[in-house]
Structures are given as C-alpha cells and as structure tokens.
Amino acid sequence: MIQDSALILKKAYEKGENVSIKEAKEILAQSELIGRLLTDPKRKPNTFVGLRAYEWRLLELSEIPFTHTLEKAQEWLELFIDKSYISEGFSLTKDKDGLLACHNAMITTTLLKMEYDDKDKINAGISWILNYQSVGRDKECKWTGSDLFTRFGGCMKKIPCFYGVVKSMAALTEYKKRFGGSKKLDNKLNQGLEYILKHKVFKRLSTGKPIEPSIIENFYPYTYKSNIIEILSLLKANGLLGDERCSEAIEILKQKQRPDGFWQTDRSYMKTSWVDFDKPKKPGSWISYVISGLVHDSITI
C-alpha cells in the first residue's frame, strides 16, 4: 500500500528522527491528504456550524507534525481563536453559554499540539478543566454557562459526559507533556484516568455494555465522540496501557484486524466538513499505524 507522505513524516517524527522544518514542509507539500485538509470549508466561521467546520480541520491537522508551520493552518488557527476564545476558556458561541466540556478540551489540545505560543489562552482552557470538569459521579459543577447543562442533553449532570472526561484528560496530558505538571493538574488527571479505567475503557458501570455503539467503532482522527483507540492512546501516554482493565478493549482491537493484516475505518463522521484519513471499509494505513502501536505495546508491557 502506498503511504501518504504526511504519514511517513508522522512515523519519522514519532520515532524521534531528526527532521528539519524545511524538510517537513517539503514532505507536507507532497501530501495529497494535506491538500484536502487545507481546502477551505464550505461554511464560513461566523455561525456555530461554520465554526465547528474549522475546528474539525484544525483538529485533524494537529494529528500531523509540523502542520503548525503551514501558512493557511496558522491563519485558520488565529481566526478560530478570535471566534471562540473567552477569558474562561473556549466557546463556540463566543459567550459563557456556548462553552462545552468536549469542545473546550479539544480546542485546547489542538492549540497544544500545534505549538500555539499564547500560553495565557491555553491556560484558560486548562483552568476551566481544573475548576469545572467533573471526573466522578454526583459531583456538582459550579459553571454557570447554560449549554453545558441543557442544550446538548446535559454534559455535566450527576453523571458527567464520558467523552468530556476523555477529551479533558487528553488536554491535561498534552499540557503536562509540553509545560510540565502541577499538584492540581496531576490530581485532576489521575482522578480522570481512574474514572476511565473504572469503566474498563468503554463500558457502562450499570450494565457492562458499551457506553455507546460508536465507542467500539474504528475511526481516526477523533471527533467530539471518542472510541477505544483514542482512550487507549490516552492511557498509553500516561503509562497505563498495562492496567488489566484495558485488556477487553485491546482484545476488541485485535479481533478487528483484517485478514490482510490491516485495520479499517468503520465509518465516516460529519461528511460535509470532515476529511477522511482512510477510506471507510478499506485497508487503512493511518488507522493501522495507530492501532498496531497500541496492540504491540500492550504485548510488550
């Protein structure tokens, strides 16, 4: 299978190979995927839906090293921050009501991965997580923005949205990687990771069934939804992949390997604004790279 040059760059970068910015730009310029990712979304970023389209593109670009050096990516990042940043974090409606746990975390993670240099803005997103993100049941959230509790079904009621916890812990992990931890951050991160492990990565505590059918579907990168690939990657980044509570999720990934040795993307989300890294239902080079790393590391731990 022919690999996109952006994936070749990602593999080299994650192996610790020395790649200069000049070399990276030359590799990215050859990438068919990067060309598609840098195509302007159809909707303008002056509405909730339009702003999300730019969020998805930036989120996807952040999965590829050195994309923060691309001029259009830089322009989109500044535009998106201008439309979403409020002093308490990131909101898709530019006010407190539109701040949602998953999006605040995802935006913060994107800024961290894309090496955004305004630490005060990054700190705003992190501070919201530290002060308001619930990582347990029956915890009162004191945030006063309305959409968190009403518009999308209640992200932070007695049982917090599982995806919000996952995305928020991913943001804390990226922050710790870049800037180091603190007692408050480490405590929140450890509590959130333990909450995820109590669910054995993907299960409801009440029934033992998947939290949602999509959580055991293969897709990469990750939207506002999460799946066992993202969650196991998060746990791996925190040295927890060897925890026995990961074993069922890892086994699901092993069973999904195709006879040809690859894995595949099960379906595509948000087709109007999302760019697929791999074609659904076909052997996928990107998703196979991510999953094979998890399976390999789970065996060698």
C-alpha positions as CSV (number, residue, x, y, z in Angstrom):
1,M,0.0,0.0,0.0
2,I,1.3,3.5,-0.9
3,Q,1.5,5.7,2.1
4,D,0.8,9.4,2.1
5,S,3.9,11.5,2.7
6,A,2.3,13.0,5.8
7,L,2.1,9.6,7.4
8,I,5.7,8.9,6.6
9,L,6.5,12.2,8.3
10,K,4.4,11.3,11.4
11,K,6.2,7.9,11.7
12,A,9.6,9.5,11.4
13,Y,8.7,12.2,13.9
14,E,7.3,9.7,16.5
15,K,10.4,7.6,16.1
16,G,12.5,10.6,17.2
17,E,14.2,11.0,13.9
18,N,15.7,14.5,13.2
19,V,13.5,16.3,10.7
20,S,14.1,20.0,10.0
21,I,11.2,22.4,9.4
22,K,12.4,22.8,5.8
23,E,12.4,19.1,5.2
24,A,9.0,18.7,6.9
25,K,7.4,21.5,4.7
26,E,8.8,19.7,1.6
27,I,7.2,16.4,2.7
28,L,3.9,18.1,3.6
29,A,3.8,19.8,0.2
30,Q,3.8,16.4,-1.4
31,S,0.9,15.1,0.7
32,E,-2.4,14.5,-1.0
33,L,-4.1,14.4,2.4
34,I,-2.7,17.8,3.4
35,G,-4.0,19.3,0.1
36,R,-7.5,18.1,1.0
37,L,-7.2,19.3,4.6
38,L,-6.2,22.8,3.5
39,T,-9.2,23.2,1.3
40,D,-11.5,25.9,2.7
41,P,-14.6,24.5,4.5
42,K,-17.8,25.3,2.7
43,R,-19.3,27.2,5.6
44,K,-17.8,30.5,6.9
45,P,-16.8,30.6,10.6
46,N,-19.5,33.1,11.6
47,T,-22.0,30.6,12.7
48,F,-22.0,27.7,15.2
49,V,-21.9,25.1,12.4
50,G,-19.3,27.0,10.3
51,L,-17.0,27.5,13.3
52,R,-17.2,23.8,14.0
53,A,-16.0,23.1,10.4
54,Y,-12.8,25.0,11.1
55,E,-12.5,23.2,14.5
56,W,-12.6,19.8,12.7
57,R,-10.0,20.8,10.1
58,L,-7.6,22.2,12.8
59,L,-8.1,19.1,14.9
60,E,-7.3,16.8,12.0
61,L,-4.2,18.9,11.1
62,S,-3.0,18.7,14.7
63,E,-2.6,14.9,14.3
64,I,0.2,15.6,11.8
65,P,3.6,17.0,12.9
66,F,4.8,20.4,11.6
67,T,1.4,21.4,10.2
68,H,1.6,24.4,12.6
69,T,4.3,25.8,10.2
70,L,1.8,26.0,7.3
71,E,0.6,29.5,6.5
72,K,-3.1,28.5,6.0
73,A,-3.1,26.5,9.2
74,Q,-1.7,29.5,11.1
75,E,-4.4,31.7,9.6
76,W,-7.2,29.3,10.5
77,L,-5.9,28.9,14.0
78,E,-5.8,32.7,14.6
79,L,-9.3,33.1,13.0
80,F,-10.7,30.2,15.1
81,I,-9.2,31.5,18.4
82,D,-10.6,35.0,17.6
83,K,-14.1,33.5,17.2
84,S,-14.0,31.1,20.1
85,Y,-11.8,32.4,22.9
86,I,-13.4,33.9,26.1
87,S,-11.5,34.6,29.2
88,E,-12.7,31.4,30.9
89,G,-11.9,29.0,28.0
90,F,-13.2,28.4,24.5
91,S,-16.8,28.8,23.4
92,L,-18.4,28.1,20.1
93,T,-20.9,30.9,20.6
94,K,-18.3,33.4,22.0
95,D,-20.0,33.6,25.4
96,K,-20.2,31.5,28.5
97,D,-23.3,29.7,27.5
98,G,-21.6,28.1,24.5
99,L,-18.7,26.6,26.3
100,L,-19.0,22.8,26.2
101,A,-16.6,20.4,28.0
102,C,-15.6,18.4,25.0
103,H,-15.0,21.3,22.7
104,N,-13.1,23.4,25.2
105,A,-10.8,20.4,25.8
106,M,-10.5,19.6,22.1
107,I,-9.6,23.2,21.2
108,T,-7.1,23.4,24.0
109,T,-5.5,20.1,22.9
110,T,-5.3,21.3,19.3
111,L,-3.5,24.5,20.4
112,L,-1.0,22.5,22.4
113,K,-0.3,20.0,19.6
114,M,0.1,22.8,17.1
115,E,2.6,24.6,19.3
116,Y,0.5,27.7,19.7
117,D,2.6,30.2,21.7
118,D,0.0,32.2,23.6
119,K,0.2,30.3,26.9
120,D,-2.4,32.6,28.6
121,K,-5.1,31.4,26.2
122,I,-4.1,27.7,26.6
123,N,-4.1,28.2,30.4
124,A,-7.7,29.5,30.1
125,G,-8.9,26.2,28.6
126,I,-6.8,24.2,31.1
127,S,-8.1,26.2,34.1
128,W,-11.7,25.5,33.0
129,I,-11.0,21.8,33.1
130,L,-9.2,22.0,36.5
131,N,-12.0,24.1,38.0
132,Y,-15.2,22.7,36.5
133,Q,-14.7,19.3,34.7
134,S,-16.3,16.6,36.8
135,V,-14.4,13.3,37.0
136,G,-16.8,11.4,39.2
137,R,-20.4,10.9,39.8
138,D,-22.7,13.1,42.0
139,K,-20.2,16.0,41.7
140,E,-21.8,19.4,41.5
141,C,-20.4,21.5,38.6
142,K,-20.4,25.2,39.5
143,W,-20.1,26.5,36.0
144,T,-22.8,29.0,35.1
145,G,-22.9,28.6,31.3
146,S,-26.3,27.2,30.2
147,D,-25.5,24.9,27.2
148,L,-23.3,22.6,29.3
149,F,-26.4,21.5,31.2
150,T,-29.3,22.0,28.7
151,R,-28.7,22.4,25.0
152,F,-26.9,19.1,24.4
153,G,-28.6,16.9,26.9
154,G,-26.6,17.7,30.0
155,C,-22.8,17.3,29.8
156,M,-22.3,17.7,33.5
157,K,-25.2,16.4,35.4
158,K,-24.9,13.8,38.2
159,I,-23.0,11.6,35.7
160,P,-20.6,13.6,33.6
161,C,-20.4,13.1,29.8
162,F,-17.8,10.3,29.4
163,Y,-16.5,11.9,26.2
164,G,-16.0,15.2,28.1
165,V,-13.8,13.4,30.7
166,V,-11.8,11.7,27.9
167,K,-11.2,14.9,25.9
168,S,-10.4,16.9,29.1
169,M,-7.8,14.3,30.3
170,A,-6.3,14.3,26.8
171,A,-5.9,18.1,27.1
172,L,-4.2,17.8,30.5
173,T,-1.9,15.1,29.2
174,E,-0.8,17.3,26.3
175,Y,-0.3,20.3,28.6
176,K,1.8,18.2,31.0
177,K,3.9,16.9,28.1
178,R,4.6,20.5,26.9
179,F,4.7,22.6,30.1
180,G,5.0,20.1,33.0
181,G,2.5,19.2,35.7
182,S,1.4,20.7,39.0
183,K,-0.2,19.2,42.1
184,K,-3.7,20.4,41.0
185,L,-3.3,19.2,37.4
186,D,-1.8,15.9,38.4
187,N,-4.6,15.2,40.9
188,K,-7.3,16.0,38.3
189,L,-5.6,13.9,35.6
190,N,-5.1,10.9,37.9
191,Q,-8.7,11.1,39.1
192,G,-10.0,11.3,35.5
193,L,-7.9,8.4,34.3
194,E,-9.0,6.3,37.2
195,Y,-12.6,7.2,36.3
196,I,-12.0,5.9,32.7
197,L,-10.4,2.7,34.0
198,K,-13.3,2.1,36.3
199,H,-15.4,1.9,33.1
200,K,-12.9,-0.6,31.7
201,V,-12.2,2.0,28.9
202,F,-15.6,1.7,27.2
203,K,-18.3,0.2,29.4
204,R,-21.3,1.5,31.4
205,L,-20.9,0.8,35.1
206,S,-24.5,-0.1,35.4
207,T,-24.8,-2.7,32.6
208,G,-21.3,-3.5,31.4
209,K,-22.4,-2.7,27.9
210,P,-20.6,-0.2,25.7
211,I,-21.3,3.4,26.6
212,E,-22.4,4.0,23.0
213,P,-22.1,1.7,20.0
214,S,-19.7,4.1,18.4
215,I,-17.2,3.8,21.2
216,I,-16.1,0.4,19.9
217,E,-16.1,1.6,16.2
218,N,-12.8,2.2,14.4
219,F,-12.3,5.8,13.3
220,Y,-9.3,8.1,13.3
221,P,-8.9,11.1,13.9
222,Y,-11.5,11.5,16.6
223,T,-14.5,13.9,16.5
224,Y,-16.4,15.1,19.6
225,K,-17.1,11.4,20.0
226,S,-14.4,9.1,21.4
227,N,-13.5,5.5,20.8
228,I,-11.3,2.8,22.4
229,I,-8.5,3.8,20.1
230,E,-8.3,7.3,21.4
231,I,-8.9,6.2,25.0
232,L,-6.2,3.5,24.9
233,S,-3.8,6.0,23.3
234,L,-4.6,8.4,26.2
235,L,-3.9,5.7,28.8
236,K,-0.7,4.7,26.9
237,A,0.5,8.3,27.1
238,N,0.1,8.1,30.9
239,G,1.8,4.7,31.3
240,L,-1.4,2.8,32.0
241,L,-1.8,0.6,28.9
242,G,-0.7,-2.3,31.0
243,D,-3.5,-2.0,33.5
244,E,-5.6,-5.1,33.4
245,R,-8.8,-3.0,32.9
246,C,-7.5,-2.2,29.4
247,S,-7.5,-5.8,28.3
248,E,-11.0,-6.1,26.9
249,A,-10.7,-3.0,24.8
250,I,-7.3,-4.2,23.5
251,E,-8.9,-7.6,22.6
252,I,-11.6,-5.8,20.6
253,L,-9.0,-4.1,18.5
254,K,-7.1,-7.4,18.0
255,Q,-10.3,-9.1,16.8
256,K,-11.0,-6.2,14.3
257,Q,-7.7,-6.8,12.4
258,R,-8.4,-7.7,8.8
259,P,-7.2,-11.0,7.2
260,D,-4.7,-8.8,5.1
261,G,-3.1,-7.6,8.4
262,F,-4.6,-4.1,8.2
263,W,-7.3,-2.4,10.2
264,Q,-10.1,-0.3,8.6
265,T,-12.1,2.8,9.4
266,D,-15.7,1.6,10.1
267,R,-17.5,4.8,9.1
268,S,-17.1,8.5,8.4
269,Y,-18.5,11.3,10.5
270,M,-19.7,14.7,9.5
271,K,-19.1,14.3,5.8
272,T,-19.7,18.0,5.0
273,S,-16.7,19.2,6.9
274,W,-14.6,16.1,7.8
275,V,-11.7,14.8,5.7
276,D,-11.2,11.1,5.9
277,F,-7.6,10.0,6.5
278,D,-8.5,6.5,5.3
279,K,-11.4,5.4,3.1
280,P,-14.0,3.6,5.2
281,K,-14.3,-0.2,4.9
282,K,-10.9,-0.3,3.1
283,P,-7.5,-1.3,4.5
284,G,-6.3,1.9,6.2
285,S,-2.7,2.9,6.6
286,W,-3.3,5.7,9.2
287,I,-5.6,3.7,11.5
288,S,-3.5,0.6,11.1
289,Y,-0.4,2.6,12.3
290,V,-2.2,3.8,15.4
291,I,-3.8,0.5,16.3
292,S,-0.8,-1.6,15.6
293,G,1.2,0.6,18.0
294,L,-1.3,0.0,20.8
295,V,-1.5,-3.7,20.2
296,H,2.3,-4.1,20.0
297,D,2.8,-2.1,23.2
298,S,0.1,-3.9,25.1
299,I,2.0,-7.2,24.4
300,T,5.5,-5.9,25.3
301,I,4.5,-4.3,28.6
